[in-house]
Amino acid sequence: MLGSSPEAEVLRLLYASAAEAGVGAWQPFLSALTDLTRAGGALLRIEAAGIHEASAGNPGPLPPPEALRPLRRDRVYAQEELGMPTPTRLIRLSPRPEVQAWLALSHPLRDFRAVDGAQLDRLSVHLAQAVRTWLTLQQDRAAARESARLARALGAGWLWFEATGRVVEADATARALLGPRLAANGRLDLADPLLTRAFRRALDQAVTGTEAPGILTLSRSPLTQLVLHPGLQSPAPGLDPLIRAGIRQAPAAATLDVTALARSLDLNRSETALAILLCDGLTLAEAAERLGWTLETARSASKRIFARSGTSGQSALIRRMLTGADWLAQR
């Protein structure tokens, strides 16, 4: 397969496509394969918890399922063996026991050359591995997206610092929480000289690795804190040793879905509105004023809230809300 430049380019694009997200990532490889074999079109069909198809040119339809299932894997089939009316070459792949895939090339007029079948035969082992890699990466990306969603719902983000204090990488939540504090060059502009010196001390301690994690309060309203873990370590191959850090700003209860929270606490909407204000730090009098209630009405409502939510008082209610899974219900 690697005997000539066009063949090498097809193989390169195959593995490049496998590393990308989405089924559309296969299109460049299929286009190059179509050019190499002078086919009219190419189709890759992957059956894995659904049907995923990518194509280039004008591929013909696949044979019916009853013709596809008995085919041996990693063998190149021609149209006579498939009962197809037009010139076709097809490979069945089994990248995993529970996954089936097919690569089909077709041409409306002329037949394929013998060299095309030989090229496809050599490609088949690489194609099965590439599809397996693509499936693994799709699952890894889905898991990473879910982890990021849950971290975002909890107001948490991550950063990697160089020993000099420059941010090398940070997730979207961390960048949003730092906002203008994070300059374009990756440096933190903390504005407050005392906070800047505290950050420098925490950074020095993290570099030596001899202290416990350093926690800096960047803001008290809303409470935003940065933690630097001690010790330099490489997060991944190819990266120099860095300082791991995390940042958190607890989200306001006002951002929670009122309907879902009311169901979770067994409250009506007005009682839920009061619970949210109390969780976000308002006193009962301040919450009553915000809602346009009398203080006595708020007191009566709070007693109902404690009884229906199974809490013993305002502190217990707030603890229940802050430590519950309601934050994870955010989309």
VOPAGU-2260 file (C-alpha; in pm, 1 decimal, decimal comma):
REM VOPAGU-2260
SITE   aa  ch    i         X         Y         Z
SITE  MET   A    0       0,0       0,0       0,0
SITE  LEU   A    1     293,9     231,6      63,8
SITE  GLY   A    2     456,6     181,7    -274,3
SITE  SER   A    3     359,4     518,4    -422,1
SITE  SER   A    4     272,2     864,7    -305,0
SITE  PRO   A    5    -105,4     845,0    -378,6
SITE  GLU   A    6    -130,5     519,0    -183,1
SITE  ALA   A    7      63,5     663,2     110,1
SITE  GLU   A    8    -164,5     967,2     110,0
SITE  VAL   A    9    -472,7     743,4     128,3
SITE  LEU   A   10    -327,9     565,8     430,8
SITE  ARG   A   11    -233,0     893,5     595,6
SITE  LEU   A   12    -583,8    1030,9     546,7
SITE  LEU   A   13    -731,8     707,1     679,8
SITE  TYR   A   14    -562,2     745,8    1017,1
SITE  ALA   A   15    -611,7    1121,9    1019,5
SITE  SER   A   16    -985,1    1066,2     970,3
SITE  ALA   A   17    -992,0     811,3    1252,8
SITE  ALA   A   18    -856,8    1073,6    1492,2
SITE  GLU   A   19   -1126,3    1330,4    1415,0
SITE  ALA   A   20   -1473,1    1374,5    1563,5
SITE  GLY   A   21   -1793,1    1291,3    1380,2
SITE  VAL   A   22   -1871,7    1060,2    1093,1
SITE  GLY   A   23   -1793,7    1338,3     843,5
SITE  ALA   A   24   -1425,6    1299,5     934,1
SITE  TRP   A   25   -1405,8    1004,9     691,2
SITE  GLN   A   26   -1487,0    1214,7     384,3
SITE  PRO   A   27   -1126,0    1319,9     296,9
SITE  PHE   A   28   -1009,0     957,7     313,4
SITE  LEU   A   29   -1299,7     838,4     100,6
SITE  SER   A   30   -1235,2    1111,3    -156,7
SITE  ALA   A   31    -868,4    1014,6    -183,2
SITE  LEU   A   32    -958,3     645,8    -210,0
SITE  THR   A   33   -1208,5     724,9    -483,8
SITE  ASP   A   34    -939,5     910,1    -679,4
SITE  LEU   A   35    -686,2     630,9    -627,5
SITE  THR   A   36    -917,4     356,2    -754,5
SITE  ARG   A   37   -1088,2     577,3   -1015,6
SITE  ALA   A   38   -1423,4     486,4    -860,1
SITE  GLY   A   39   -1741,0     684,2    -909,9
SITE  GLY   A   40   -1802,9     694,3    -537,2
SITE  ALA   A   41   -1719,7     539,9    -200,0
SITE  LEU   A   42   -1937,3     467,1     102,2
SITE  LEU   A   43   -1835,8     374,9     456,8
SITE  ARG   A   44   -2116,5     241,1     674,4
SITE  ILE   A   45   -2058,4     173,5    1045,4
SITE  GLU   A   46   -2328,8       1,3    1249,5
SITE  ALA   A   47   -2257,9      77,4    1615,2
SITE  ALA   A   48   -2555,4     175,9    1832,8
SITE  GLY   A   49   -2705,6     325,3    1520,7
SITE  ILE   A   50   -2602,3     368,8    1160,6
SITE  HIS   A   51   -2317,9     606,7    1074,4
SITE  GLU   A   52   -2244,6     670,6     708,5
SITE  ALA   A   53   -1990,8     881,9     521,3
SITE  SER   A   54   -1947,6     900,7     145,7
SITE  ALA   A   55   -1759,2    1064,5    -138,7
SITE  GLY   A   56   -1863,7    1103,4    -501,0
SITE  ASN   A   57   -2177,4     918,3    -606,1
SITE  PRO   A   58   -2166,7     577,2    -439,2
SITE  GLY   A   59   -2424,2     319,2    -529,8
SITE  PRO   A   60   -2641,4     149,8    -269,2
SITE  LEU   A   61   -2508,5    -132,2     -54,7
SITE  PRO   A   62   -2634,4    -482,9    -117,6
SITE  PRO   A   63   -2938,1    -580,5      93,9
SITE  PRO   A   64   -2872,5    -689,5     455,2
SITE  GLU   A   65   -2931,0   -1056,4     376,7
SITE  ALA   A   66   -2642,1   -1037,9     127,9
SITE  LEU   A   67   -2411,4    -845,1     363,0
SITE  ARG   A   68   -2437,4   -1057,3     676,6
SITE  PRO   A   69   -2283,5   -1380,2     544,4
SITE  LEU   A   70   -1978,1   -1207,0     399,2
SITE  ARG   A   71   -1639,8   -1288,4     546,3
SITE  ARG   A   72   -1455,0    -999,3     703,9
SITE  ASP   A   73   -1150,5    -829,2     552,3
SITE  ARG   A   74   -1205,6    -985,2     210,8
SITE  VAL   A   75   -1265,3    -780,6    -105,7
SITE  TYR   A   76   -1585,1    -881,9    -287,3
SITE  ALA   A   77   -1676,9    -800,0    -648,3
SITE  GLN   A   78   -2020,3    -729,0    -795,9
SITE  GLU   A   79   -2069,8   -1085,2    -928,8
SITE  GLU   A   80   -2041,1   -1225,1    -576,7
SITE  LEU   A   81   -2283,2    -964,9    -440,5
SITE  GLY   A   82   -2546,9    -978,7    -709,6
SITE  MET   A   83   -2493,9    -612,3    -791,8
SITE  PRO   A   84   -2573,2    -480,1   -1141,4
SITE  THR   A   85   -2286,2    -227,9   -1156,1
SITE  PRO   A   86   -1909,4    -262,3   -1095,5
SITE  THR   A   87   -1858,9    -277,8    -717,8
SITE  ARG   A   88   -1587,8    -359,1    -466,7
SITE  LEU   A   89   -1685,5    -419,1    -103,9
SITE  ILE   A   90   -1507,5    -505,9     221,1
SITE  ARG   A   91   -1680,4    -621,5     538,8
SITE  LEU   A   92   -1508,3    -511,7     860,5
SITE  SER   A   93   -1549,9    -628,8    1218,1
SITE  PRO   A   94   -1361,8    -373,2    1427,5
SITE  ARG   A   95   -1535,9    -505,8    1741,2
SITE  PRO   A   96   -1755,9    -807,7    1810,4
SITE  GLU   A   97   -2063,7    -587,7    1851,3
SITE  VAL   A   98   -1983,1    -358,2    1557,1
SITE  GLN   A   99   -2010,0    -418,0    1183,9
SITE  ALA   A  100   -1882,0    -193,0     907,3
SITE  TRP   A  101   -1864,2    -198,5     529,2
SITE  LEU   A  102   -1659,6      -7,4     276,5
SITE  ALA   A  103   -1802,9      -6,9     -75,8
SITE  LEU   A  104   -1672,2     148,1    -396,6
SITE  SER   A  105   -1879,0     158,7    -711,8
SITE  HIS   A  106   -1856,3     279,1   -1068,7
SITE  PRO   A  107   -2152,9     324,8   -1300,3
SITE  LEU   A  108   -1970,7     237,7   -1623,6
SITE  ARG   A  109   -1637,6      60,0   -1622,1
SITE  ASP   A  110   -1507,4    -222,2   -1407,4
SITE  PHE   A  111   -1227,5    -190,2   -1154,9
SITE  ARG   A  112    -869,8    -283,1   -1235,7
SITE  ALA   A  113    -696,9    -579,9   -1075,2
SITE  VAL   A  114    -463,5    -339,0    -898,0
SITE  ASP   A  115    -762,0    -172,9    -731,1
SITE  GLY   A  116    -864,1    -499,4    -567,1
SITE  ALA   A  117    -507,8    -558,6    -449,6
SITE  GLN   A  118    -488,8    -208,8    -300,3
SITE  LEU   A  119    -818,9    -257,4    -118,3
SITE  ASP   A  120    -702,9    -594,9      11,3
SITE  ARG   A  121    -392,0    -436,5     164,4
SITE  LEU   A  122    -600,9    -150,9     302,0
SITE  SER   A  123    -852,0    -371,8     484,1
SITE  VAL   A  124    -641,6    -443,5     793,6
SITE  HIS   A  125    -563,7     -73,4     833,7
SITE  LEU   A  126    -927,4      19,6     782,9
SITE  ALA   A  127   -1051,5    -212,4    1059,8
SITE  GLN   A  128    -797,2     -64,6    1302,0
SITE  ALA   A  129    -888,7     290,5    1199,5
SITE  VAL   A  130   -1259,9     230,1    1255,3
SITE  ARG   A  131   -1181,4      75,6    1594,9
SITE  THR   A  132    -975,1     382,9    1686,1
SITE  TRP   A  133   -1252,2     615,9    1567,5
SITE  LEU   A  134   -1511,8     435,6    1780,4
SITE  THR   A  135   -1287,5     449,3    2088,0
SITE  LEU   A  136   -1221,3     820,1    2042,4
SITE  GLN   A  137   -1591,7     895,4    1993,2
SITE  GLN   A  138   -1665,9     724,1    2325,0
SITE  ASP   A  139   -1376,9     903,0    2497,2
SITE  ARG   A  140   -1499,8    1238,0    2364,1
SITE  ALA   A  141   -1854,1    1167,3    2482,2
SITE  ALA   A  142   -1721,6    1081,5    2829,4
SITE  ALA   A  143   -1509,5    1399,2    2833,0
SITE  ARG   A  144   -1810,2    1611,3    2730,8
SITE  GLU   A  145   -2018,5    1462,8    3011,1
SITE  SER   A  146   -1740,5    1518,5    3265,8
SITE  ALA   A  147   -1705,6    1878,7    3147,6
SITE  ARG   A  148   -2082,6    1931,1    3171,6
SITE  LEU   A  149   -2094,7    1805,9    3529,9
SITE  ALA   A  150   -1789,1    2010,8    3630,3
SITE  ARG   A  151   -1945,1    2320,1    3471,5
SITE  ALA   A  152   -2269,7    2257,1    3661,1
SITE  LEU   A  153   -2069,0    2252,8    3984,7
SITE  GLY   A  154   -1880,0    2568,2    3886,4
SITE  ALA   A  155   -1542,9    2394,4    3862,8
SITE  GLY   A  156   -1267,9    2425,6    3603,3
SITE  TRP   A  157    -904,2    2322,6    3558,4
SITE  LEU   A  158    -580,7    2495,2    3457,0
SITE  TRP   A  159    -218,2    2403,7    3391,3
SITE  PHE   A  160      44,7    2657,8    3496,4
SITE  GLU   A  161     406,8    2683,4    3400,1
SITE  ALA   A  162     646,3    2734,6    3692,2
SITE  THR   A  163     659,6    3101,6    3587,2
SITE  GLY   A  164     284,4    3138,7    3647,2
SITE  ARG   A  165     176,6    3143,3    3284,2
SITE  VAL   A  166    -139,8    2950,0    3205,1
SITE  VAL   A  167     -55,4    2688,7    2942,4
SITE  GLU   A  168    -404,0    2542,6    2911,3
SITE  ALA   A  169    -743,0    2582,4    3078,0
SITE  ASP   A  170   -1090,5    2452,7    3016,2
SITE  ALA   A  171   -1381,2    2674,9    2914,9
SITE  THR   A  172   -1519,1    2699,3    3270,0
SITE  ALA   A  173   -1185,4    2812,9    3412,4
SITE  ARG   A  174   -1146,5    3075,0    3139,7
SITE  ALA   A  175   -1497,2    3203,6    3203,0
SITE  LEU   A  176   -1440,4    3225,9    3578,1
SITE  LEU   A  177   -1108,1    3405,5    3538,6
SITE  GLY   A  178   -1253,9    3642,3    3279,6
SITE  PRO   A  179   -1038,9    3955,1    3236,8
SITE  ARG   A  180    -796,6    3827,6    3501,2
SITE  LEU   A  181    -652,6    3598,1    3231,7
SITE  ALA   A  182    -455,0    3804,4    2981,1
SITE  ALA   A  183    -402,0    3705,7    2619,4
SITE  ASN   A  184     -41,9    3602,7    2697,5
SITE  GLY   A  185    -160,5    3354,7    2962,3
SITE  ARG   A  186     -59,2    3569,7    3257,9
SITE  LEU   A  187    -294,0    3635,9    3549,8
SITE  ASP   A  188    -370,8    3999,2    3624,2
SITE  LEU   A  189    -512,7    3983,0    3977,7
SITE  ALA   A  190    -520,9    4364,6    4022,3
SITE  ASP   A  191    -476,6    4343,9    4401,2
SITE  PRO   A  192    -102,0    4356,6    4497,9
SITE  LEU   A  193    -162,9    4147,5    4811,5
SITE  LEU   A  194    -343,1    3881,6    4610,5
SITE  THR   A  195     -66,5    3887,5    4349,8
SITE  ARG   A  196     197,0    3824,2    4618,1
SITE  ALA   A  197     -15,0    3543,8    4766,9
SITE  PHE   A  198     -39,8    3383,9    4423,0
SITE  ARG   A  199     336,4    3406,1    4378,6
SITE  ARG   A  200     393,3    3238,1    4718,3
SITE  ALA   A  201     146,4    2960,0    4634,5
SITE  LEU   A  202     316,5    2915,9    4297,4
SITE  ASP   A  203     660,8    2888,5    4457,8
SITE  GLN   A  204     530,5    2633,6    4707,8
SITE  ALA   A  205     371,4    2432,6    4428,9
SITE  VAL   A  206     700,4    2427,2    4237,4
SITE  THR   A  207     893,7    2291,6    4537,9
SITE  GLY   A  208     619,5    2038,4    4608,0
SITE  THR   A  209     679,6    2058,8    4982,6
SITE  GLU   A  210     351,4    2218,1    5092,2
SITE  ALA   A  211     -14,0    2123,1    5090,0
SITE  PRO   A  212    -226,4    2260,4    4803,8
SITE  GLY   A  213    -238,9    2639,7    4808,9
SITE  ILE   A  214    -585,7    2794,9    4800,9
SITE  LEU   A  215    -635,1    3157,9    4699,9
SITE  THR   A  216    -961,9    3348,1    4727,3
SITE  LEU   A  217    -992,5    3552,4    4409,6
SITE  SER   A  218   -1331,1    3695,9    4500,3
SITE  ARG   A  219   -1562,4    3677,8    4799,9
SITE  SER   A  220   -1880,5    3780,5    4623,2
SITE  PRO   A  221   -1933,9    3551,8    4450,2
SITE  LEU   A  222   -1685,3    3325,8    4624,2
SITE  THR   A  223   -1422,4    3226,9    4366,5
SITE  GLN   A  224   -1119,2    3024,4    4473,8
SITE  LEU   A  225    -809,5    2891,7    4298,5
SITE  VAL   A  226    -617,8    2587,0    4421,3
SITE  LEU   A  227    -262,4    2500,9    4312,0
SITE  HIS   A  228    -148,3    2142,4    4366,9
SITE  PRO   A  229     207,8    2086,6    4488,0
SITE  GLY   A  230     468,1    1939,2    4259,0
SITE  LEU   A  231     548,2    1963,9    3890,7
SITE  GLN   A  232     425,2    1681,4    3671,0
SITE  SER   A  233     361,8    1624,6    3303,6
SITE  PRO   A  234     -12,2    1590,9    3234,3
SITE  ALA   A  235      46,7    1409,2    2906,4
SITE  PRO   A  236     331,4    1291,4    2678,7
SITE  GLY   A  237     487,7    1583,0    2496,6
SITE  LEU   A  238     411,2    1835,2    2771,6
SITE  ASP   A  239     675,1    1974,5    3003,1
SITE  PRO   A  240     615,6    1938,8    3379,4
SITE  LEU   A  241     341,1    2176,2    3488,3
SITE  ILE   A  242     144,7    2279,0    3795,9
SITE  ARG   A  243    -209,0    2143,6    3813,3
SITE  ALA   A  244    -468,5    2388,6    3936,2
SITE  GLY   A  245    -842,2    2409,7    3980,7
SITE  ILE   A  246   -1083,4    2697,2    4014,2
SITE  ARG   A  247   -1435,8    2701,4    4153,0
SITE  GLN   A  248   -1715,8    2948,0    4185,3
SITE  ALA   A  249   -2018,1    2780,4    4339,5
SITE  PRO   A  250   -2312,9    2849,4    4108,7
SITE  ALA   A  251   -2609,7    3038,9    4243,9
SITE  ALA   A  252   -2921,4    2841,7    4331,8
SITE  ALA   A  253   -3108,1    3091,1    4112,9
SITE  THR   A  254   -2955,9    2914,7    3811,3
SITE  LEU   A  255   -3128,2    2585,8    3899,3
SITE  ASP   A  256   -3433,9    2466,5    3712,8
SITE  VAL   A  257   -3722,5    2573,7    3938,3
SITE  THR   A  258   -3955,8    2296,0    3826,8
SITE  ALA   A  259   -3696,0    2023,5    3883,5
SITE  LEU   A  260   -3590,4    2170,5    4218,6
SITE  ALA   A  261   -3954,7    2198,2    4335,7
SITE  ARG   A  262   -4005,2    1831,8    4252,8
SITE  SER   A  263   -3681,9    1735,5    4430,0
SITE  LEU   A  264   -3772,5    1923,3    4749,3
SITE  ASP   A  265   -4147,4    1844,5    4727,9
SITE  LEU   A  266   -4234,9    2216,6    4726,7
SITE  ASN   A  267   -4459,9    2441,8    4521,3
SITE  ARG   A  268   -4306,8    2712,6    4303,4
SITE  SER   A  269   -4343,0    2997,5    4553,8
SITE  GLU   A  270   -4188,7    2788,1    4830,2
SITE  THR   A  271   -3907,9    2691,8    4593,9
SITE  ALA   A  272   -3846,1    3059,3    4515,0
SITE  LEU   A  273   -3801,7    3128,1    4886,4
SITE  ALA   A  274   -3571,1    2826,9    4930,0
SITE  ILE   A  275   -3354,1    2951,0    4641,8
SITE  LEU   A  276   -3314,4    3296,1    4795,6
SITE  LEU   A  277   -3221,3    3147,3    5133,0
SITE  CYS   A  278   -2968,0    2915,5    4969,5
SITE  ASP   A  279   -2813,8    3212,9    4789,0
SITE  GLY   A  280   -2742,8    3386,3    5119,3
SITE  LEU   A  281   -3039,8    3615,9    5178,2
SITE  THR   A  282   -3189,2    3643,5    5524,2
SITE  LEU   A  283   -3553,6    3555,7    5571,6
SITE  ALA   A  284   -3639,1    3928,2    5590,0
SITE  GLU   A  285   -3441,3    4004,7    5271,8
SITE  ALA   A  286   -3603,9    3713,0    5089,6
SITE  ALA   A  287   -3951,3    3829,1    5200,9
SITE  GLU   A  288   -3881,1    4177,8    5068,0
SITE  ARG   A  289   -3748,9    4038,6    4739,2
SITE  LEU   A  290   -4065,1    3829,9    4695,3
SITE  GLY   A  291   -4299,2    4108,2    4805,5
SITE  TRP   A  292   -4414,1    3908,6    5108,6
SITE  THR   A  293   -4459,1    4006,5    5469,8
SITE  LEU   A  294   -4205,8    3863,2    5712,7
SITE  GLU   A  295   -4480,6    3658,0    5876,6
SITE  THR   A  296   -4575,2    3505,7    5540,2
SITE  ALA   A  297   -4211,5    3414,7    5481,7
SITE  ARG   A  298   -4186,8    3255,7    5827,1
SITE  SER   A  299   -4495,4    3043,4    5762,9
SITE  ALA   A  300   -4367,1    2940,2    5421,4
SITE  SER   A  301   -4025,1    2850,6    5562,2
SITE  LYS   A  302   -4184,8    2618,0    5819,8
SITE  ARG   A  303   -4371,9    2440,6    5542,3
SITE  ILE   A  304   -4047,1    2417,6    5342,4
SITE  PHE   A  305   -3860,2    2257,9    5633,4
SITE  ALA   A  306   -4138,7    2007,2    5694,6
SITE  ARG   A  307   -4189,5    1909,3    5330,1
SITE  SER   A  308   -3819,0    1891,6    5243,2
SITE  GLY   A  309   -3737,5    1685,5    5551,6
SITE  THR   A  310   -3497,5    1943,8    5696,0
SITE  SER   A  311   -3481,2    2074,1    6051,3
SITE  GLY   A  312   -3421,6    2441,0    5978,8
SITE  GLN   A  313   -3268,8    2698,7    5747,9
SITE  SER   A  314   -2910,7    2569,7    5786,5
SITE  ALA   A  315   -3019,1    2212,8    5715,7
SITE  LEU   A  316   -3219,5    2326,8    5413,7
SITE  ILE   A  317   -2920,4    2512,1    5270,2
SITE  ARG   A  318   -2693,4    2211,7    5335,8
SITE  ARG   A  319   -2947,1    1985,2    5163,7
SITE  MET   A  320   -2958,8    2212,1    4859,0
SITE  LEU   A  321   -2583,4    2269,0    4834,4
SITE  THR   A  322   -2491,2    1902,4    4868,2
SITE  GLY   A  323   -2778,0    1754,7    4667,5
SITE  ALA   A  324   -2777,3    1632,9    4309,0
SITE  ASP   A  325   -3000,5    1916,2    4186,2
SITE  TRP   A  326   -2695,4    2089,8    4036,0
SITE  LEU   A  327   -2629,6    1787,5    3818,2
SITE  ALA   A  328   -2975,0    1814,0    3662,0
SITE  GLN   A  329   -2860,1    2120,9    3467,9
SITE  ARG   A  330   -2843,8    2070,6    3091,3
